[in-house]
Amino acid sequence: MINFTVGPVQMDEETCGIGKNQIPYFRTPEFSAVMKENENLLLDLFDAPENSRVVFMTGSGTASMEGGVMNFFTRDDKVLVVNGGSFGHRFAELCEIHSVPYTEIKLDYGKPLTETHLARFENAGYTGFLVQLCETATGVLYDMSLIGDFCVRNGIFLFVDAVSGFMADELSMKKMHINAAITGSQKALALPPSMSFTILDEKAVERCQKINVRSLYFNYPGYLKDGERGQTPFTPAVGTLLQLNEKLKRIEKAGGIEKQNRLARERAQYFRSAIKDLPLAMFTAESNSSNCVTALCPTKPGVSAHRIFEIIKDEYGIWVCPNGGELSQKVFRVGHIGAISEEEIDALVGAFRDLVRRGLL
Ligand SMILES: *Cc1c(COP(=O)(O)O)cnc(C)c1O
């Protein structure tokens, strides 16, 4: 199978090679050294300010979305949630569950956030802002400079879910005034699912220490304290963390984050220009699209997006990514993260062309 989903994505041979080894015992100075290195390399890739830290959470990306909501906000906060798809909606659900007062900025699916959306929230007493870098459901890339400036101007704590956008789209905690950001192991880092990572600036560290959440497993001050000596409070996904270490060092050697973002952009552009003449419309305008994923609508009447996902899987051995909910018949997605070659993109485009010949697309 060729995998064009947005996670788990195709892994490199190096990552797979490490995956076949036994899992070592981890309460050792050797593993601690690996973890300290992981922390420093991640801080570098996120362009995190001085004194930032990383919480290594064993759990998928949602665990770190929830951990962030629990550790950075309380019922005394008032937060803005950008809801332009299923991941934005998840932040709203988390605020609801954890009794964090919130206001949703609901966007039409596939549409960007603009200055107009934010205008009425200036000087309105908000203390937190929750947003995705890329809303993976539609492929919209949010304007993080616009959001960062708004947050600085209003003294708002900015928490960014960059699970899918990290290593595909530009992200700098320093330049964009981001206080905390997360990513996950099975997206662009192309590791097995199991871990997610939160980068906390000094303000985020202070916030979680002051809040001191009522949770054993999601207690960030505990993670930060153990992290000082390269450890975690509980058994982490040790194998994934070793794969992470090899991958981060390889990224650094290959030219760092700009290089990774450029490769994702090139894959996205290569794919998007190859399908220009096909009966597939981009659901999100190219100018607002992340490099992580392309959301596509079949334009021929009666063609179901979900059926295309099934046929491509069963008859061509390729996974594209189906959409859920109300977009399921209308939209499917093609991911551009992970170890994907041009030949594989050609194979997918070839499958689309074959479907057109067969009258199915
Ligand atoms: C994948 C993803 C997540 C995490 O999903 P999990 O299934 O919990 O790993 C969170 N946010 C975004 C934007 C994502 O793309």
The ligand as an SDF file (V2000), in Angstrom:
LIG
                    3D

 15 15  0  0  0  0  0  0  0  0999 V2000
   -3.8020   14.4250   13.9430 C   0  0  0  0  0  0  0  0  0  0  0  0
   -4.1290   15.6790   14.6330 C   0  0  0  0  0  0  0  0  0  0  0  0
   -4.3050   15.7190   16.0310 C   0  0  0  0  0  0  0  0  0  0  0  0
   -4.1610   14.5380   16.9120 C   0  0  0  0  0  0  0  0  0  0  0  0
   -4.9730   13.4760   16.5940 O   0  0  0  0  0  0  0  0  0  0  0  0
   -4.6690   12.0940   17.3260 P   0  0  0  0  0  0  0  0  0  0  0  0
   -5.5320   11.1390   16.5950 O   0  0  0  0  0  0  0  0  0  0  0  0
   -5.0570   12.2550   18.7470 O   0  0  0  0  0  0  0  0  0  0  0  0
   -3.1990   11.8530   17.1740 O   0  0  0  0  0  0  0  0  0  0  0  0
   -4.5570   16.9400   16.6170 C   0  0  0  0  0  0  0  0  0  0  0  0
   -4.6440   18.0590   15.8960 N   0  0  0  0  0  0  0  0  0  0  0  0
   -4.4780   18.0590   14.5700 C   0  0  0  0  0  0  0  0  0  0  0  0
   -4.5500   19.3540   13.8460 C   0  0  0  0  0  0  0  0  0  0  0  0
   -4.2160   16.8720   13.8900 C   0  0  0  0  0  0  0  0  0  0  0  0
   -4.0400   16.8760   12.5630 O   0  0  0  0  0  0  0  0  0  0  0  0
  1  2  1  0
  2  3  1  0
  2 14  2  0
  3  4  1  0
  3 10  2  0
  4  5  1  0
  5  6  1  0
  6  7  2  0
  6  8  1  0
  6  9  1  0
 10 11  1  0
 11 12  2  0
 12 13  1  0
 12 14  1  0
 14 15  1  0
M  END
$$$$
